[in-house]
Amino acid sequence: MTEKTNQEVVDTTALQVGDIVTGEVTKVDAKQVLVNVGYKTDGVVPISELCSVHIETASEVASEGDKLQLKVIKLEEDDLVLSKRAVDAANAWSDLHAKFNNGDIFNVVVRDVVNGGLVVDLGVRGFIPASLVEKHFVEDFSDYKGKELAVKIVELEEEKNRVILSHRAVVEAELETKKKSATESLKVGSIMEGTVQRLTDFGAFIDLGGVDGLVHISQLSHKRIEKPSDVLELGQTAKVKILAVDVENGRISLSMKDAQPGPWDTLGDEVQVGAILKGTVRRLVNFGAFVEVFPHIEGLVHVSQIANKHVKNPNEVLELGQIVQVKVLELNKAEKRISLSIKEAQEEEIQVDLGKYQPTQETTGFQLGELFGDKLKNFGK
């Protein structure tokens, strides 16, 4: 093919089918455009040869005075038929291959909405399937006609004149970039506010402003819960502490209970070593019993501290839910640990009662067992 200017093609014998010529639009009709290329008559560009996509009228893509590059597709006496579409396609493919190979993102204007997606003009027909338009489901695409979208080529087959584009891939890449940036800005140990996005059996996902973190069910509350919905609902604002950040995998571990005062944080100073407390037996294990002395605070009564006699298994003398008095042997708030003793609490109670007893002449002859009854009886057990 050779390219000729207006002046070069005044000699009609020099013009041939396949030549590329430059002409000026002299008239725009509804279904065709007339172009002066220096031939004895104006050439005709049918509407089907104006654009790679469907258009209703020629004025959508051409105006009088426009300079167009055209290909001669028919030349018979006074009949000169030209194609803008053929030139655009030939010029487009090399550019499209480069964009595809480089993964370039570029803007297009939606020229038509068809069944199954959107059509754009790239010099050749480009198609955006409905599933590749947005990250979310779109029921009606009618508002997309004339809209500019950022896209990238996901499939390219020149032999089949096939160009598949995706706007969704661009959106997802942008979100991934924002997510990574947001994740990198998070600091382990910091306290943040987020919004409950999703509840599952194993925890809750909290939106921290473009990035979601997981609060495992064990980190939702200081008290035991059966399911996340016991303490949270969708859309609720929640204060969380960042436990761990995995930038590479985009995983963020959060804790709600660490972001609020726990029972150990509010434990009063009146609780000291030597204090006598009342508690409830919550768990029995081979090595002792766990006694709840304050809401959600349990201390361990070692098996050797249950009674003044040898106890092989705690369930020999204790049962779940039983109320007992215990003495604080050790207290470590930092490690959230209390060591308790039932037998020392009983000993101290007896010592106090003995101190109150002052024998008089009237009481001479009474036995201690008659005065303290079951206290001495239980003491040796």
Disulfide bonds with the S-S distance in Angstrom:
none
